[in-house]
Amino acid sequence: MKIRTRLTWWYAGIMSASLIAMGMLYYHEFVDEPRSRVLREAKVAKEVIAEDENEDFDQTLKILFWCGVPPIILALGGGWWLIRKSFKPVASLTEAVEGINESNLKTRLPRSGNGDELDRLTDVFNAMIARLDDSFNRIREFTLHASHELKTPLTVLCGETETALREDLLSPAERERAASQLEELRRLTRIVEGLTLLAKADAGQITLKLETLRLDELVRDNFADAQILAEPHGILAELTDCEEISVRGDRHRLRQLFLNLADNAVKYNQPQGGVVMSLLRSGGMAQFTIVNTGAGISSEILPRVFNRFFRGDSAHENTIEGCGLGLSIAQWIVSAHNGTIQIESAPSKLTTVTIRLPLDTTAKPA
């Protein structure tokens, strides 16, 4: 129940109790007490007194009804309007606070200028938002600088390890150890590249090269890549539908998006499983769907799959290569193209990823 509703009911209860108390006092002071005095002085018959009492009680009720109920109704209506008007700034402030997220921390809540408690609360919220904005900026700067500084030594280490592997002087054990080190260095390099991309995206430092492109061509290329990724695992990749669709987007980023999803669909799958892709028009949007036959995702962790460094099943962390940034990058790419991405899954059932992108209405049909 809202606060203004509770206050209205309390106000109505107080007004009703006041009316009842007023009626009881009126009846006692102006009816019951004078009659008792007359009875003691004049010793009037009981029957006459009873009739007079009934008439006086009815008259009292009429007075209370006609003189008390209309003012109470007006008071309730006025009180409800006054409470609603008083809490309207609270509702507006609540809506404004609900609209604040990590992407618009530069926004400040508007003050009413009345200098009241709500203005002070607004100032407190604005100060808190400013502190959050500063904290987020520090985190972005640290991530960006740290990932940038790590690139050079990682590149050097990868190059030196690759050079060492080409030498014939290494023993089989040393060669195996060097290959393992190179694999871990490349994995760390991918993590750093992913962090750099996300840090730049958060800071608004990435500009998409938008152009009109055939999305179906990108999907077919991605399907060919998925077949190559799936073949060593005995996984069957299928492309059921692929309509000719044009969108306005960044070719490199969209290719990165599709390849990321295909790689996940193969990695998080079961042996001899399947991956099914499709591209269709749906509700004025281009809808790309990719389904795999993996272990599925439980409802408890499904809302967290887009979190950075989140990896669903701890039992697979050591057997499946990954760093938990792929879906975060995919979500950013889709959002940058004004689209949506959705994942539906359940344990031991199909996992479906659906991407919807706006169609390019200016593209001429082939």
Secondary structure, DSSP 8 states (H G I E B T S, - for coil): --HHHHHHHHHHHHHHHHHHHHHHHHHIIIIIHHHHHHHHHH---HHHHHHHHHHHHHHHHHHHHHHHHHHHHHHHHHHHHHHHHHHHHHHHHHHHHHT--TT-TT------SS-SHHHHHHHHHHHHHHHHHHHHHHHHHHHHHHHHHHHHHHHHHHHHHHHHHT-S---HHHHHHHHHHHHHHHHHHHHHHHHHHHHHHHTT-----EEEEEHHHHHHHHHHHHHHHHGGGT-EEEEEEE---EEEEEHHHHHHHHHHHHHHHHHTS-TT-EEEEEEEEETTEEEEEEEE-SS---TTTGGGTTSTT--S-GGGTTTS---S-HHHHHHHHHHHTT-EEEEE--TTS-EEEEEEEEB-TT----
